[in-house]
Amino acid sequence: MKRPKLKKASKRMTCHKRFKIQKKVRAHYRKVRKEAKKRGRKKPKKDPGVPNSAPFKEAILREAEQRKQQLEELKQKQKLNKHKEQGQKRKRDEDNVTSSKTEPPEKEFVRRKAKLSCRTVKQGSKKTFCRELQKVIEASDVLLEVLDARDPLGCRCPQVEQVIMKTGGNKKLLLVLNKTDLVPKENLNKWVHCLKKEFPTVVFRASAFGKEKIKMPGKKKLDLSRHGTCLGGNSLLTLLSNFCKTQKKAIQVGVIGFPNVGKSSLINSLKQAYVCPTGPAMGLTRCMQTVHLDKRITMLDSPSVIASPSNSAVALALRSATNADKRELLDSVTAVVEHCNKQQLMLRYNIPSYRDSQEFLTLLAQKKGMVQKGGLPKVEEAAKLFWSHWTGPKMSYYCQAPPSLTLSPHLTESIIGDMQQGLNLEELEKHNLDAIKAIRCPRLSSSLLFECSGLTDGITEERDLPEESLRQEEEEDFLCEEEEDEDRDDENVDERSRLGAKRFKVEEPMEEELQPGKEFGAGAKEKSFHVDKMMQEDDDTYNFNTDYV
């Protein structure tokens, strides 16, 4: 009962009433326990698994694992598509709100079309890569071909060198050995001795100087480089400045090479600022970028050279700017593992002997604790870990230098003499020796021996691109045009609905309303239909009634 002077009624009750409620609650729980005891508790059924006496046990388990991975991939794709649709819908709503407030529909359509074209250019295609590379070669007076010191011969492209020779114009080509802190000194000396017979070679080690200067408010600076400052930068700058004096003009220096060899890191180290984007992903640079070092020297950063599909599987895995797709990543890791020393890999990761790359990744996943529910190893995560070690600074591997390097077919002694003319090679050799002494290199015993795949063929002209890649790019362009048309139609529909809502009201039937003959929740069954169908198809892979003995 509510008292007149109080705003709320009192929650107090008599002891008789409270004890009566407690007694009824106890009686109810007692009744529920009795009924449960009469029915009996059902224990969850455990999966008996495959018995040891069953034939082809390993094949059955492998098929079950593949089926489970395929189901997980399907679920992930459905989830990503759902998030993508939600994001596009949210973005369309935001754009409609802003355009209705500020811009008329015609200007909004032009702006979105320009934005879509910029996005396609940013994504970069193989055609644009070839065009930008040709621009850099034509505009440069000196070209720096950046090589990974772990595999210098595999980073050289004879087609690009031929194009440089044909252009003429007194162009100079220099070889820059980057990532020299990841190979033993003995191996580094041999490679420098071999490469300087063809072109002037600069020993270089880039640093993360620009990334050290980036500091977020309230956070400490992070040293992302294993070692200190850049080595070999002063010798390269003095060589270029001396060439400027002999030519008596300002020069443009183009930086070319395959992906992930350190082209942008070289420019950042020379500029001593983070001006070009760098990262572990392959093919970050999409177009030509100019960086002014001083009044006389201008650096031109170029996109990576496209590897020809005629190369071996190892060369394509290491020198192609591929996306982080599961199949491509597994193929790349398989090609690399097959060309590595088995004993050294076992010692490096402390794993037992293995037969193939699949077993290697399984053992690596078990060693690193990458196991999912049921004890199945996460092979994809193990492949990502190994690939990050291989392409990053954690893995030190080397290729043996040839005892006698024969000249390439596209090179002659006259061409080599022209390339060395006007450059102070004696001073460069002294700087290289000083840089090799200052570099902290790993030991030969702690490095992995890798089989060299030789020179890597590249594509420099658009007409040499394979038809498959061009067809894929056309399909991507077609999909972009379809997305643009869908966005345009959605904009028109939203605009008409927004303007027409003021004049008249349109009543539409609810989609979720139950129809005769349709059960509740039927949409959820339809979504998972193709998954259940796939499980039913794969369940008949093994017949236990057949005697295989």
N, C-alpha and C positions, 0 to 999 in steps of 0.2 A: 504494500500500500504506500502511495506517495504522500508524504507529509506536505502540508501547505507551504511551509517556508523553505523547503529544499527544492532544487532544480531537478534532481534525479531521484528515482525511487531507490530505497535501501535494498541491498542484497542480503540482508540478514534474514535468517530463518530459524525456526525452532529446532531444538535438538531432535525431537521426535521425527520431524520431517526429514532431516539430514540423515539420520540413522536408517530410516526406511529406504531412502534412495540408495545408500551404500549396500544395504542388504539385497535389493533387487539387482544391482549390478553384479554382485558376487554370484547370485543364483544364475544370472544369464551366462557368465563365463563358465560356470560349472556345467551347464547344459551343453555349451559349445564343445567343451573338452570331452564329454561323454560321447557325443555324436561323432567326433573325430576318431575316438578310440574304437567305436564300432565299425566305421568304414575302413580303418587301417590306413597308415601313411604309405604313399607311393614313393619309393626311392627313385631318383633319376637314373635312367639307363646309361651305362657307360659304353663307349665305343669299343667293341672287342678288338678292332684292328685286324691286320692281316696275319694269319698264323705263319710261323717259321717254316712249316712243312709245305706251304702253298708254293706251286711253281711260279717262276717269274715274279717273285716278291718285289725285287728292286724296280722292275718295270711298272708294276702296279702303283707303288708309292710315288714313282716319278710322274706317272700320269695323273695321280690324285693331286700332286703339288702343282702341276701345270694347269689343271682344271681350276684349282683354287686361285692361282695367280690370274687366270683369265677372268674369273668372276670379279676379283678385286679391281682389275683394270676397267671392266665394264662399269662397276659402281663408281669408280673415280671419274670416268668420262661423263657419266650421268650427273655427278655432283658438279663437275666443272662447267658443263653446259647449263645447268640450272643457275649457278652463280653468275655465269656470263650473261644469261638472259635477264636476271635480276639487275645486274649492273647496267646493261644497256637500257633497260626500262627506266631505272632511276636517273640515268644520264639524260634520256630524252625528256623526262619530266622537268629536270632542272633547266635544260636548254629552252624548253617551251616557256617556262616561267620567266626566264631572263629575256628571251626574245620578245615576249608579249609586253614586257615593261619598257625595253630600250629600243629594239630594232624592229623595222617592218619585216614581213615574211620574206621578201625578195632578197634583202641584204643578208638575212640570217641564212638563207639557202646558199648564197655565194660564199659566205664565211665558212660554213660547214664543208662545202665542196673543196675549198682551198685547204682546210685542215685535213681532210681525208687524203688529198694528194700529197701533202707534207708527210703524212704518216706512212704512205707507201714508199716515199723516197727514203725516209728514215729506216724502214725495214731493210732496204737495200736488196738489189737483185744482182745476179751474175753479170748482166749486161752493164749495169751502172758501175760495177767493180772494174770491168775491163775499160770502160770509158775514163774513169777517174785515174786508173793506172797509166793510160796513155797520156792524159793531161800532165801528170807529174813527170813522166819521162821527157816529154817535149819541152816543158818549161824549166827543167833543171840543167845546171851546168856541171854539177857534181852529183853522182848518185851513190848512196850508201846502201849496200845490200847487207842487211842484218842477218847473221847466222847464229843459231843456237850452238854453243860450244859442245854440247853433249852429242850432237849429230850434225857437224858442219856441212858434210857433203850432201846430206839429205835435205838441207835447207837451201841449196843452190838450185836455181832454175835456169837451164840453158836457153830456153826460149826468150826469157826476159833479157838475158845477156846479149843474145843475137839482135834483139830489137834495139838495144842501146848502141851496138856496133854499127847498125845500119843507119841510124839517125844522123850520125856524124856530128859536125859542129864542135869538134874538140871536146866532147864530153868525157869526163873521167868517172871510172867505176872503182869504188873502194869496198873492201870486205871488212865488216865489223863483227868481231867475235864477241857476242854478248853471253851473259850467264856463265862467265869463266870461273866463278866461285863454286860451281857444282861439278867440276871435273878435276881429276888429279893433275898435279903440275907436270908430271912426265908426259902424260897424254896431251896436255895443252901445248907444251913446247914442240911436240912432234907435228901437231896440226898447224901451228903457226909457221913452222919451217916448210911444210908442204904447200900451204896456201899462198905464201908470199912469192912463190915462184911464178904464179899466174897473175895475181893482182896485189896491190898494196893492202896489207892486212893490219887492222888496228885491234889491239887487245882492249876490251871494254868490260866494265861491270856497272850496270845501272843501279841507282838507289831510289828509295821511296822518299826522296826529299820533299816533294810536293805534298804527299800524304801526311808527313809529319807536321807540316805547318797548319793543316786543317784541324781546328780545335772547336769543339762544341762548348757552349757556355756551361760552366759548372763541372766540366770533365777534364781529366788530365790528358796530356798528349800521349799517344801510343806509338811506339817505335815498331813499325811494320816491316822494316828491313832487318835481315839477319846481321848485316855488317854495317859499316859506317858510311862514309860519303862515297861519291862516284869515283871510280878509277878509270883512267884512260880518256877522260873528258878533256883535260888540258892538252894532251898530245893531239887529239882530233881537232880541237879549236886552233892550235898553232899551225897544224897542217893546212887547214882551210884558209886561215888568214894569210899564210905565205902564198897560197895559190891565188888569193885576191890581189896580192901585190904584183905577182908576175902577170896576171891578166889585166891589171889596172882598171878594174871595174867591180861593182857589187855582184855577188853570185847568189844563185838559188841552189840549195842542196836538197835533193829529194831522198826520202827514206823509203825503201821498198823491201819486200820480203814476204815470206809465208806467215800465216797467223800464229800468234803466241810466241814470237821470237823476241819481242821487246822493242818494236819500232817506236811506239808512243812513249815508252819509258826512257828511251835514249834521248828523245827531244825534251822530256821533262827534266832529265838530269843535266843536259846542257843549258837549258833555260833556268834551272834551279827554281822551278815553280810548277805547280800542277796545272798545265795548260791543255793537255790532251788526255782524254779518258783512258784509263787503264783498268785491268781486272783479269781474273783467271779465265773468264769466258773467251772463246775464240771469235774473232771477227767483230770487235767492238767498233773499230774505225770504219765508217761507211762512206765517207767522201773526203776529198782533198781538203787539208787544213793548213793555213800558213801561220808560221810563228817567227817573229823577228827576234833574232839573237842580238844583233847590233845593227849599225848603219850599213854594213857591208854584207852580212850573212843573213839569209832568210831560209828557214827550214820549211819543207813541204812534207806533211804527213800524208801517207797514201793508204788506201784500203789494201787488204791482203791479196796476194796472188792466188788465183784459183787453181787448185790442183787438177790435173787431167784425170779422167776416169780410167785411162790406160795404165796408171801406176799400180804398184802392188798394194795389197790390202793394208800393210803396215804404213806405207807412205800416205795413203788416203786417210788412215786413222789419225796420223800425227799432223798432217799438213792441210786438212780440210776444215773450213769453218762450219762445223756441223752444229745442229741444235742439240739440246740436252734431252734427246729422246732415248727411251729405254733400249730399244732394239739397236740403235746406232751406237749407244754407249757400250752395250754388251759385245757388239761386233768389234769395236775398237779395242776393248780390253782383251778380247780373245786374240786378236792379231798381235798385240804387243806382248802378251804373255808367252805366246809360242816362239817369239824371237829373243826371249831372255834366257839367261842361264838358270836352269832349274835349281841347282844347289844353292846359288846365291839368293834366289827368291825365298827358298825355304829358311835360310839363315836370317834373312832380313825380317821376315814376319814370324819366325819361330813356329813353323807349321810342319806337319809330317809330309811325306812324299805324296804326290798327286799324279794323276794320269793325264788330265786335260785341264783347260781353263775353267770349265764349269765346276770341277772338283776343287780347283784352287780357290775360286770365289766362295764355295761352300765352306771350306776349311777356314778361310779368312773371316767369314761372317761369324762362324762359331768361336773363333779366337777372340774377336772384338766384341762378342756378346750381342751381335745383331740377330736375334732369334725372335720370331713371332710366336703367337699362341699355338700350342701343339708341338713345339720344338722344331718348326721348319725354319731354315736359315733365310735371311733376307738377302738374296743374291744381288738385287738391284742396288741396295745401299752399300754393299761391299764393293761393287763395281764403281760406284761414285767415289768411295773413299780411295780406292786404288788409283783412279784417274786423277783425283785432286793431288795425290802424292806424286804421280808421274809428271803431270804438267806443271806443278808448283815447285817451290824450292826445297821440299822435304826429301825428294828422291834424287840422289846423285848417281847418274849412270853415264857411261862413256862408250864411244865407238873407237875401235882401233884405227889409227891412221895408216894408210897404205905405205909400204916401204919406198916405193918409187911411183910418184904420181905422174901419169901420162897426161899430156895436154888433151883437152876436150876437142872434138872435131870442129867446133865453131871458133876455136882460138888458134892463132898463129903467133910466131915470134914477133912479127911486125906489130900486131895489135897489142901484145903485151908491152913492147917497147913504147908505143904511143901512150898507153895508160900510165906508165911509170915516168914519162917525161914531164918535167916541171914540178915534181914533188921531191921533197927532201927525205929520201928513204933512209939515210944514215941516222938522222935525228929521230925518225919514227921508230927505227929498230931499238935505239937506246931507251926511248920512252916505253916501248913494249917490254923490254927486260926489267925495267923498274916496276912496271905495273904487275908483272908476273911475280916478282919478289914480294910485293906488298899484299897480294891477294892471299886470303886464307882458304886454301883448297882442301878438300877431303882426302883421306888416304886411299891408296889404290885397293887395299883389302876391303874397305867399307863401301866401295862403289860397285855397281852392277855393270856387267859387260853386256852390251847390246849389239846385235848384228846390224851393220850398216846396210841400208837398202840402195845406196848409190844416189845419183842425181835424180831429182824429182821433176817430172815434166809439168809444165804449167800452161795455162791458156791466157793469151794476151789480146786476142781479137774476138769480136762477137760472133763472127762466122764459124769459129772453131768450137763454139759451145755445143754440147750434145743436145739432141732433140728432146730427150726426156726432161732435162732441166728446164728447157724453154717451155715445154708443155706444162710442167708444174707451175712455172711462173705465170703462164697464161691463165691457168685455173685459179691461181691466187688472185690475179687481177679481176677475173670474172666474179669471184666471190666478193671482192671489195666493191665492185659495181652493184652486185645484188644487195649488199648491205646498205649501200648509198640509196638505192631505189626504195628499200624497205624503210629507211629512215625518212625519206622524202614522203612516202605514202603515209607513214605514221604521223608526220608533222601536219600533213593536209587533213587527215582525219581528226586529229586533236584540235586543229584550228576551226574546222567546220563544227565540231561538237561544242567547242567553247562559245562560238558565235551563235549557234543555233539553240543553245540551252536557254538563252534569254527570251527567245520568241515562242518556242513551244517545248513541250516536255515529251520525251520518247520513253515509253515503257517497254523494257525488254524482259523476256522470261529469264528467271534465274537458272544458271547452268547446273547448280547443285541440287535442283528440285528433283525429287524422286519421280521416275516415270513408271508406267505399268510394265511389269516384266523385268525391271532392273532392280537389283539388290543394292542395299546400302554398302558403300565402300567398294563398288565395282571398279572405280578408276584406279585404285591401288593395285588391284589384281592385273589390270591391263598394263600398268607400268612395268611390273616385274615378270611379264609374260615371256619376253625373249630370254631372260636369265633362267627361268624355270625350264624353258624349252631346251636351252643349251645344256643344262644339267641332265635332262632326260636323254638327250642324244649321246652325251658322254658316258652315261651310266652303263651302256651296252658295250663298252670297249673290251671287257674281259668276260668270258663265259666259263663259270666254274663247273658246269656240267660236262665239259669236254675233257677227256683224259689226254694230257700232253706227254705222258711218260712213254 
